[in-house]
Amino acid sequence: MKKIWDKARLASKTIALPEGSERRTLLAAQIIKKEKLANVILLGNEEIIRNEAEKHKADISGIEIINPEKSDKHEFYAETYYNLRKSKGVTFEDAFNTMKDTIYYGTMMVKLGDADGLVSGAIHSTGDLLRPGFQIIKTAPGISIVSSCFIMEIPDCKFGDKGLLVLADCAINPNPNEEELASIAISTANTAKALLNIEPKIAMLSFSTKGSAKHELVDKVVKATEIVRIKDPSLQIDGELQLDAAIVPEVGKLKANDSPVAGNANILIFPDLQAGNIGYKLVQRLAKANTIGPISQGFALPINDLSRGCVPEEIVDVVAITAVQAIK
């Protein structure tokens, strides 16, 4: 996180926080301002925000506050949203009322360049964040699906990039098809390069290594690997690989001697959400890994979700990550 904080400071991006009156958000905003990680904009009723900040002893002096309902850009945002969604039956009145919602308003800020990214989720669900993201920002070119990844920093570990591993998708997509799985792999490689400055070595995980088992679930992983190679030949990727063949050099050499990745993978792509969610939690709990995420990826512009059980320091970290993702 120190490296990410340093990048965020240099980037000096503007991040919208739709949960402007929420206690943890206010305390996080104070830290972000003090550490100069980003320029944050608190969205919501200004009077309520200032009262809550005073109540919780959060210094938000100098931080911009925007009330969507009173903003001079409300009508323009509503018109833009109407033009995006009128084919879906949205009326201008619907759009005008939708833009009163701080998450929708904040997402439109990102879309129109009035903010570089958005962070929400302390009191809203993942669906509340993703819905306007899909409707307004949409996915990045060449990416078919929005996904998530976790950065796992494992103490005293020789696997991955000196104990650094990126795992995906562990939070969003229950059962991606081969095209979607390929998109998840490409998005995760982009995230790893942007945030960690590591050269991605991607293992497409399965219960089989190089044909050791035959099953349609294995076929999905093999096809996804082939799609990635076609879409981005520059990426180091291999699959299907079992976990030990992916990260343990001796096993990788034994099971896949000609692989450019086996035994040295630093990105692990799980075949479905059950495996991914179980896998990252095993690493987090049993290996006592420092876990950063979930980090949203695949959107054309950066928006990120929070756990509703988050603490202010976690919000600070996600804002820093979002600021770094916003670097072109």
NORDASUL-V753069 format. One record per pair of residues at least 24 apart in sequence whose C-alpha atoms are under 10 Angstrom apart, sorted by the first residue. I is the first residue (numbers start at 1). J is the second residue. If there is no record, write none. Layout:
i=I j=J
i=I j=J
This chain:
i=1 j=153
i=1 j=195
i=1 j=196
i=1 j=292
i=1 j=317
i=1 j=318
i=1 j=320
i=1 j=321
i=2 j=317
i=2 j=320
i=3 j=195
i=3 j=196
i=3 j=197
i=4 j=37
i=4 j=194
i=4 j=195
i=4 j=196
i=4 j=197
i=4 j=317
i=4 j=318
i=4 j=320
i=4 j=321
i=4 j=322
i=4 j=323
i=4 j=324
i=4 j=325
i=5 j=32
i=5 j=35
i=5 j=36
i=5 j=37
i=5 j=38
i=5 j=316
i=5 j=317
i=5 j=319
i=5 j=320
i=5 j=321
i=5 j=323
i=5 j=324
i=6 j=35
i=6 j=36
i=6 j=37
i=6 j=320
i=6 j=324
i=7 j=37
i=7 j=194
i=7 j=195
i=7 j=320
i=7 j=321
i=7 j=323
i=7 j=324
i=7 j=325
i=7 j=327
i=8 j=36
i=8 j=37
i=8 j=38
i=8 j=195
i=8 j=317
i=8 j=319
i=8 j=320
i=8 j=321
i=8 j=322
i=8 j=323
i=8 j=324
i=8 j=325
i=8 j=326
i=8 j=327
i=9 j=35
i=9 j=36
i=9 j=37
i=9 j=38
i=9 j=39
i=9 j=320
i=9 j=323
i=9 j=324
i=10 j=36
i=10 j=37
i=10 j=38
i=10 j=323
i=10 j=324
i=10 j=327
i=11 j=37
i=11 j=38
i=11 j=320
i=11 j=323
i=11 j=324
i=11 j=325
i=11 j=326
i=11 j=327
i=11 j=328
i=12 j=36
i=12 j=37
i=12 j=38
i=12 j=39
i=12 j=116
i=12 j=320
i=12 j=323
i=12 j=324
i=12 j=326
i=12 j=327
i=13 j=37
i=13 j=38
i=13 j=39
i=13 j=40
i=13 j=115
i=13 j=116
i=13 j=117
i=13 j=319
i=13 j=320
i=13 j=322
i=13 j=323
i=13 j=324
i=13 j=325
i=13 j=326
i=13 j=327
i=14 j=38
i=14 j=39
i=14 j=40
i=14 j=41
i=14 j=110
i=14 j=113
i=14 j=114
i=14 j=115
i=14 j=116
i=14 j=117
i=14 j=118
i=14 j=319
i=14 j=322
i=14 j=323
i=14 j=326
i=15 j=39
i=15 j=40
i=15 j=41
i=15 j=42
i=15 j=106
i=15 j=109
i=15 j=110
i=15 j=114
i=15 j=115
i=15 j=116
i=15 j=117
i=15 j=118
i=15 j=119
i=15 j=302
i=15 j=303
i=15 j=319
i=15 j=320
i=15 j=322
i=15 j=323
i=15 j=326
i=16 j=40
i=16 j=41
i=16 j=42
i=16 j=43
i=16 j=64
i=16 j=65
i=16 j=66
i=16 j=102
i=16 j=103
i=16 j=105
i=16 j=106
i=16 j=107
i=16 j=109
i=16 j=110
i=16 j=114
i=16 j=115
i=16 j=116
i=16 j=117
i=16 j=118
i=16 j=119
i=16 j=120
i=16 j=303
i=16 j=319
i=17 j=41
i=17 j=42
i=17 j=43
i=17 j=44
i=17 j=65
i=17 j=102
i=17 j=103
i=17 j=106
i=17 j=107
i=17 j=117
i=17 j=118
i=17 j=119
i=17 j=120
i=17 j=121
i=17 j=315
i=17 j=319
i=18 j=42
i=18 j=43
i=18 j=44
i=18 j=66
i=18 j=67
i=18 j=68
i=18 j=101
i=18 j=102
i=18 j=103
i=18 j=104
i=18 j=105
i=18 j=106
i=18 j=107
i=18 j=118
i=18 j=119
i=18 j=120
i=18 j=121
i=18 j=122
i=18 j=124
i=18 j=129
i=19 j=43
i=19 j=44
i=19 j=49
i=19 j=102
i=19 j=103
i=19 j=119
i=19 j=120
i=19 j=121
i=19 j=122
i=19 j=123
i=19 j=124
i=20 j=44
i=20 j=45
i=20 j=46
i=20 j=48
i=20 j=49
i=20 j=50
i=20 j=52
i=20 j=53
i=20 j=65
i=20 j=66
i=20 j=67
i=20 j=102
i=20 j=120
i=21 j=45
i=21 j=46
i=21 j=47
i=21 j=48
i=21 j=49
i=21 j=50
i=21 j=51
i=21 j=52
i=21 j=53
i=22 j=48
i=22 j=49
i=22 j=52
i=22 j=53
i=22 j=56
i=22 j=122
i=22 j=123
i=23 j=49
i=23 j=52
i=23 j=53
i=23 j=55
i=23 j=56
i=23 j=57
i=23 j=58
i=23 j=122
i=23 j=311
i=23 j=312
i=24 j=53
i=24 j=56
i=24 j=58
i=24 j=122
i=24 j=123
i=24 j=310
i=24 j=311
i=24 j=312
i=24 j=313
i=24 j=314
i=24 j=315
i=24 j=316
i=25 j=53
i=25 j=58
i=25 j=119
i=25 j=120
i=25 j=122
i=25 j=123
i=25 j=310
i=25 j=311
i=25 j=312
i=25 j=313
i=25 j=314
i=25 j=315
i=25 j=316
i=26 j=50
i=26 j=52
i=26 j=53
i=26 j=54
i=26 j=56
i=26 j=57
i=26 j=58
i=26 j=59
i=26 j=60
i=26 j=312
i=26 j=315
i=27 j=53
i=27 j=56
i=27 j=57
i=27 j=58
i=27 j=59
i=27 j=60
i=27 j=311
i=27 j=312
i=27 j=313
i=27 j=315
i=27 j=316
i=28 j=58
i=28 j=60
i=28 j=311
i=28 j=312
i=28 j=313
i=28 j=314
i=28 j=315
i=28 j=316
i=28 j=317
i=28 j=319
i=29 j=58
i=29 j=59
i=29 j=60
i=29 j=63
i=29 j=312
i=29 j=313
i=29 j=315
i=29 j=316
i=29 j=319
i=30 j=57
i=30 j=58
i=30 j=59
i=30 j=60
i=30 j=61
i=30 j=63
i=30 j=312
i=30 j=316
i=31 j=58
i=31 j=59
i=31 j=60
i=31 j=312
i=31 j=313
i=31 j=315
i=31 j=316
i=32 j=313
i=32 j=315
i=32 j=316
i=32 j=317
i=32 j=319
i=32 j=320
i=33 j=59
i=33 j=60
i=33 j=61
i=33 j=62
i=33 j=63
i=33 j=316
i=34 j=59
i=34 j=60
i=35 j=316
i=36 j=320
i=37 j=316
i=37 j=317
i=37 j=319
i=37 j=320
i=37 j=321
i=37 j=323
i=37 j=324
i=38 j=116
i=38 j=316
i=38 j=319
i=38 j=320
i=38 j=322
i=38 j=323
i=38 j=324
i=39 j=63
i=39 j=64
i=39 j=115
i=39 j=116
i=39 j=319
i=39 j=323
i=40 j=64
i=40 j=65
i=40 j=115
i=40 j=116
i=40 j=117
i=40 j=118
i=40 j=119
i=40 j=319
i=41 j=65
i=41 j=66
i=41 j=106
i=41 j=115
i=41 j=118
i=42 j=66
i=42 j=67
i=42 j=102
i=42 j=106
i=43 j=67
i=43 j=68
i=43 j=101
i=43 j=102
i=43 j=103
i=43 j=105
i=43 j=106
i=44 j=68
i=44 j=69
i=44 j=70
i=44 j=100
i=44 j=101
i=44 j=102
i=44 j=103
i=45 j=69
i=45 j=70
i=45 j=102
i=66 j=102
i=66 j=105
i=66 j=106
i=67 j=100
i=67 j=101
i=67 j=102
i=67 j=105
i=68 j=99
i=68 j=100
i=68 j=101
i=68 j=102
i=68 j=103
i=68 j=104
i=68 j=105
i=68 j=106
i=69 j=96
i=69 j=97
i=69 j=99
i=69 j=100
i=69 j=101
i=69 j=102
i=69 j=105
i=70 j=100
i=71 j=100
i=71 j=105
i=73 j=99
i=73 j=105
i=73 j=109
i=74 j=99
i=74 j=100
i=74 j=105
i=75 j=99
i=77 j=104
i=77 j=105
i=77 j=108
i=77 j=109
i=77 j=111
i=77 j=112
i=78 j=104
i=78 j=105
i=78 j=108
i=80 j=108
i=80 j=111
i=80 j=112
i=80 j=136
i=81 j=105
i=81 j=108
i=81 j=135
i=81 j=136
i=84 j=135
i=84 j=136
i=85 j=135
i=85 j=136
i=98 j=132
i=103 j=128
i=103 j=129
i=103 j=130
i=103 j=131
i=103 j=132
i=103 j=133
i=104 j=128
i=104 j=129
i=104 j=131
i=104 j=132
i=104 j=133
i=104 j=135
i=104 j=136
i=105 j=132
i=106 j=132
i=106 j=303
i=107 j=132
i=107 j=133
i=107 j=134
i=107 j=135
i=107 j=136
i=107 j=137
i=107 j=301
i=107 j=302
i=107 j=303
i=108 j=132
i=108 j=133
i=108 j=135
i=108 j=136
i=108 j=137
i=110 j=136
i=110 j=137
i=110 j=301
i=110 j=302
i=110 j=303
i=111 j=136
i=111 j=137
i=111 j=138
i=111 j=300
i=111 j=301
i=111 j=302
i=112 j=136
i=112 j=137
i=113 j=301
i=115 j=326
i=116 j=301
i=116 j=302
i=116 j=303
i=116 j=322
i=116 j=323
i=116 j=324
i=116 j=325
i=116 j=326
i=116 j=327
i=117 j=301
i=117 j=302
i=117 j=303
i=117 j=304
i=117 j=319
i=117 j=321
i=117 j=322
i=117 j=323
i=117 j=324
i=117 j=325
i=117 j=326
i=118 j=301
i=118 j=302
i=118 j=303
i=118 j=304
i=118 j=305
i=118 j=318
i=118 j=319
i=118 j=322
i=118 j=323
i=119 j=302
i=119 j=303
i=119 j=304
i=119 j=305
i=119 j=306
i=119 j=315
i=119 j=316
i=119 j=318
i=119 j=319
i=119 j=321
i=119 j=322
i=120 j=303
i=120 j=304
i=120 j=305
i=120 j=306
i=120 j=307
i=120 j=308
i=120 j=315
i=120 j=318
i=120 j=319
i=121 j=304
i=121 j=305
i=121 j=306
i=121 j=307
i=121 j=308
i=121 j=309
i=121 j=310
i=121 j=315
i=122 j=305
i=122 j=306
i=122 j=307
i=122 j=308
i=122 j=309
i=122 j=310
i=122 j=311
i=122 j=312
i=122 j=315
i=123 j=306
i=123 j=307
i=123 j=308
i=123 j=309
i=123 j=310
i=124 j=305
i=124 j=306
i=124 j=307
i=124 j=308
i=125 j=305
i=125 j=306
i=125 j=307
i=125 j=308
i=126 j=171
i=126 j=172
i=126 j=304
i=126 j=305
i=126 j=306
i=126 j=307
i=126 j=308
i=127 j=305
i=128 j=305
i=129 j=303
i=129 j=304
i=129 j=305
i=129 j=306
i=130 j=296
i=130 j=299
i=130 j=303
i=130 j=304
i=130 j=305
i=133 j=299
i=133 j=300
i=133 j=301
i=133 j=302
i=133 j=303
i=133 j=304
i=134 j=299
i=134 j=300
i=136 j=300
i=137 j=299
i=137 j=300
i=137 j=301
i=137 j=302
i=137 j=303
i=138 j=298
i=138 j=299
i=138 j=300
i=138 j=301
i=139 j=297
i=139 j=298
i=139 j=299
i=139 j=300
i=139 j=301
i=140 j=187
i=140 j=297
i=140 j=298
i=140 j=299
i=140 j=300
i=140 j=301
i=141 j=298
i=141 j=299
i=141 j=300
i=142 j=183
i=142 j=186
i=142 j=187
i=142 j=231
i=142 j=298
i=143 j=179
i=143 j=180
i=143 j=182
i=143 j=183
i=143 j=184
i=143 j=186
i=143 j=187
i=143 j=297
i=143 j=298
i=143 j=299
i=143 j=300
i=144 j=179
i=144 j=180
i=144 j=181
i=144 j=182
i=144 j=183
i=144 j=184
i=144 j=298
i=144 j=299
i=145 j=172
i=145 j=173
i=145 j=176
i=145 j=179
i=145 j=180
i=145 j=181
i=145 j=182
i=145 j=183
i=145 j=184
i=145 j=187
i=145 j=297
i=145 j=298
i=145 j=299
i=146 j=172
i=146 j=173
i=146 j=180
i=146 j=183
i=146 j=184
i=146 j=187
i=146 j=296
i=146 j=297
i=146 j=298
i=146 j=299
i=146 j=300
i=147 j=171
i=147 j=172
i=147 j=173
i=147 j=176
i=147 j=180
i=147 j=181
i=147 j=183
i=147 j=184
i=147 j=185
i=147 j=187
i=147 j=188
i=147 j=294
i=147 j=295
i=147 j=296
i=147 j=297
i=147 j=298
i=147 j=299
i=148 j=172
i=148 j=173
i=148 j=184
i=148 j=187
i=148 j=188
i=148 j=191
i=148 j=293
i=148 j=294
i=148 j=295
i=148 j=296
i=148 j=297
i=148 j=298
i=148 j=304
i=148 j=305
i=149 j=184
i=149 j=185
i=149 j=187
i=149 j=188
i=149 j=191
i=149 j=192
i=149 j=267
i=149 j=268
i=149 j=269
i=149 j=276
i=149 j=280
i=149 j=292
i=149 j=293
i=149 j=294
i=149 j=295
i=149 j=296
i=149 j=297
i=150 j=188
i=150 j=276
i=150 j=280
i=150 j=291
i=150 j=292
i=150 j=293
i=150 j=294
i=150 j=295
i=150 j=296
i=151 j=191
i=151 j=192
i=151 j=195
i=151 j=196
i=151 j=267
i=151 j=280
i=151 j=289
i=151 j=290
i=151 j=291
i=151 j=292
i=151 j=293
i=151 j=294
i=151 j=295
i=152 j=280
i=152 j=283
i=152 j=284
i=152 j=287
i=152 j=288
i=152 j=289
i=152 j=290
i=152 j=291
i=152 j=292
i=152 j=293
i=153 j=283
i=153 j=284
i=153 j=287
i=153 j=288
i=153 j=289
i=153 j=290
i=153 j=291
i=153 j=292
i=154 j=283
i=154 j=284
i=154 j=287
i=154 j=288
i=154 j=289
i=154 j=290
i=154 j=291
i=155 j=287
i=155 j=288
i=155 j=289
i=155 j=290
i=156 j=287
i=156 j=289
i=157 j=287
i=157 j=289
i=158 j=247
i=158 j=248
i=158 j=264
i=159 j=246
i=159 j=247
i=159 j=248
i=159 j=249
i=159 j=263
i=159 j=264
i=159 j=265
i=159 j=266
i=160 j=201
i=160 j=246
i=160 j=247
i=160 j=248
i=160 j=263
i=160 j=264
i=160 j=265
i=160 j=266
i=160 j=267
i=160 j=268
i=161 j=198
i=161 j=199
i=161 j=200
i=161 j=201
i=161 j=247
i=161 j=264
i=161 j=265
i=161 j=266
i=161 j=267
i=162 j=266
i=163 j=266
i=163 j=289
i=164 j=196
i=164 j=198
i=164 j=266
i=164 j=267
i=164 j=289
i=164 j=290
i=165 j=192
i=165 j=200
i=165 j=247
i=165 j=265
i=165 j=266
i=165 j=267
i=165 j=268
i=165 j=289
i=165 j=291
i=166 j=191
i=166 j=192
i=166 j=196
i=166 j=200
i=166 j=202
i=166 j=265
i=166 j=266
i=166 j=267
i=166 j=268
i=166 j=269
i=166 j=280
i=166 j=291
i=166 j=292
i=167 j=202
i=167 j=203
i=167 j=266
i=167 j=267
i=167 j=268
i=167 j=269
i=167 j=270
i=167 j=276
i=167 j=277
i=167 j=279
i=167 j=280
i=167 j=293
i=167 j=294
i=168 j=267
i=168 j=268
i=168 j=269
i=168 j=270
i=168 j=271
i=168 j=272
i=168 j=273
i=168 j=275
i=168 j=276
i=168 j=277
i=168 j=279
i=168 j=280
i=168 j=294
i=168 j=295
i=169 j=268
i=169 j=269
i=169 j=270
i=169 j=271
i=169 j=272
i=169 j=273
i=169 j=274
i=169 j=275
i=169 j=276
i=169 j=277
i=169 j=280
i=169 j=294
i=169 j=295
i=169 j=296
i=169 j=297
i=170 j=269
i=170 j=270
i=170 j=271
i=170 j=272
i=170 j=273
i=170 j=274
i=170 j=275
i=170 j=276
i=170 j=277
i=170 j=278
i=170 j=279
i=170 j=280
i=170 j=281
i=170 j=293
i=170 j=294
i=170 j=295
i=171 j=272
i=171 j=273
i=171 j=274
i=171 j=276
i=171 j=277
i=171 j=280
i=171 j=293
i=171 j=294
i=171 j=295
i=171 j=296
i=172 j=272
i=172 j=273
i=172 j=276
i=172 j=277
i=172 j=294
i=172 j=296
i=173 j=272
i=173 j=273
i=173 j=274
i=173 j=276
i=174 j=271
i=174 j=272
i=174 j=273
i=174 j=274
i=174 j=275
i=174 j=276
i=174 j=277
i=175 j=271
i=175 j=272
i=175 j=273
i=175 j=274
i=176 j=220
i=176 j=270
i=176 j=271
i=176 j=272
i=176 j=273
i=177 j=217
i=177 j=220
i=177 j=221
i=177 j=223
i=177 j=224
i=177 j=271
i=177 j=272
i=178 j=217
i=178 j=219
i=178 j=220
i=178 j=221
i=178 j=222
i=178 j=223
i=178 j=224
i=178 j=225
i=178 j=226
i=178 j=227
i=178 j=228
i=178 j=271
i=179 j=220
i=179 j=221
i=179 j=223
i=179 j=224
i=179 j=225
i=179 j=226
i=179 j=227
i=179 j=228
i=180 j=224
i=180 j=227
i=181 j=220
i=181 j=221
i=181 j=223
i=181 j=224
i=181 j=225
i=181 j=227
i=181 j=228
i=181 j=269
i=181 j=270
i=181 j=271
i=181 j=272
i=182 j=220
i=182 j=221
i=182 j=223
i=182 j=224
i=182 j=225
i=182 j=226
i=182 j=227
i=182 j=228
i=182 j=229
i=182 j=231
i=182 j=269
i=183 j=224
i=183 j=227
i=183 j=228
i=183 j=231
i=183 j=298
i=184 j=224
i=184 j=228
i=184 j=269
i=184 j=270
i=184 j=297
i=184 j=298
i=185 j=224
i=185 j=225
i=185 j=228
i=185 j=235
i=185 j=237
i=185 j=267
i=185 j=268
i=185 j=269
i=185 j=270
i=186 j=228
i=186 j=229
i=186 j=231
i=186 j=232
i=186 j=235
i=186 j=237
i=186 j=297
i=186 j=298
i=187 j=296
i=187 j=297
i=187 j=298
i=187 j=299
i=188 j=267
i=188 j=268
i=188 j=269
i=188 j=295
i=188 j=296
i=188 j=297
i=188 j=298
i=189 j=235
i=189 j=236
i=189 j=237
i=189 j=266
i=189 j=267
i=190 j=297
i=190 j=298
i=190 j=325
i=191 j=295
i=191 j=296
i=191 j=297
i=191 j=298
i=191 j=321
i=191 j=324
i=191 j=325
i=192 j=266
i=192 j=267
i=194 j=321
i=194 j=324
i=194 j=325
i=194 j=326
i=194 j=327
i=194 j=328
i=195 j=320
i=195 j=321
i=195 j=322
i=195 j=324
i=195 j=325
i=198 j=266
i=199 j=235
i=199 j=236
i=199 j=266
i=199 j=267
i=200 j=235
i=200 j=236
i=200 j=237
i=200 j=261
i=200 j=265
i=200 j=266
i=200 j=267
i=201 j=235
i=201 j=236
i=201 j=237
i=201 j=238
i=201 j=246
i=201 j=260
i=201 j=261
i=201 j=262
i=201 j=263
i=201 j=264
i=201 j=265
i=201 j=266
i=201 j=267
i=201 j=268
i=202 j=235
i=202 j=236
i=202 j=237
i=202 j=238
i=202 j=239
i=202 j=246
i=202 j=260
i=202 j=261
i=202 j=262
i=202 j=264
i=202 j=265
i=202 j=266
i=202 j=267
i=202 j=268
i=202 j=269
i=203 j=236
i=203 j=237
i=203 j=238
i=203 j=239
i=203 j=240
i=203 j=241
i=203 j=242
i=203 j=243
i=203 j=245
i=203 j=246
i=203 j=247
i=203 j=260
i=203 j=261
i=203 j=262
i=203 j=263
i=203 j=264
i=203 j=265
i=203 j=266
i=203 j=267
i=203 j=268
i=203 j=269
i=203 j=270
i=204 j=237
i=204 j=238
i=204 j=239
i=204 j=240
i=204 j=241
i=204 j=242
i=204 j=243
i=204 j=246
i=204 j=261
i=204 j=265
i=204 j=267
i=204 j=268
i=204 j=269
i=204 j=270
i=204 j=271
i=205 j=238
i=205 j=239
i=205 j=240
i=205 j=241
i=205 j=242
i=205 j=243
i=205 j=244
i=205 j=245
i=205 j=246
i=205 j=267
i=205 j=268
i=205 j=269
i=205 j=270
i=205 j=271
i=205 j=272
i=205 j=275
i=205 j=276
i=206 j=239
i=206 j=240
i=206 j=241
i=206 j=242
i=206 j=243
i=206 j=269
i=206 j=270
i=206 j=271
i=206 j=272
i=206 j=275
i=207 j=240
i=207 j=241
i=207 j=242
i=207 j=243
i=207 j=271
i=208 j=239
i=208 j=240
i=208 j=241
i=208 j=242
i=208 j=243
i=208 j=245
i=209 j=239
i=209 j=240
i=209 j=241
i=209 j=242
i=209 j=243
i=209 j=244
i=209 j=245
i=209 j=246
i=209 j=252
i=209 j=255
i=209 j=256
i=209 j=262
i=210 j=238
i=210 j=239
i=210 j=240
i=210 j=241
i=210 j=242
i=210 j=245
i=210 j=255
i=210 j=256
i=210 j=259
i=211 j=239
i=211 j=240
i=211 j=241
i=212 j=240
i=212 j=241
i=212 j=242
i=212 j=255
i=217 j=271
i=217 j=272
i=218 j=271
i=220 j=271
i=221 j=269
i=221 j=270
i=221 j=271
i=224 j=271
i=236 j=260
i=236 j=261
i=236 j=265
i=237 j=261
i=237 j=262
i=237 j=265
i=237 j=267
i=238 j=262
i=238 j=265
i=239 j=269
i=240 j=271
i=241 j=268
i=243 j=268
i=243 j=270
i=292 j=317
i=292 j=318
i=292 j=321
i=293 j=317
i=293 j=318
i=293 j=321
i=294 j=318
i=295 j=321
i=295 j=322
i=295 j=325
i=296 j=322
i=296 j=325
i=297 j=325
i=300 j=326
i=301 j=325
i=301 j=326
i=301 j=328
i=302 j=326
i=302 j=327
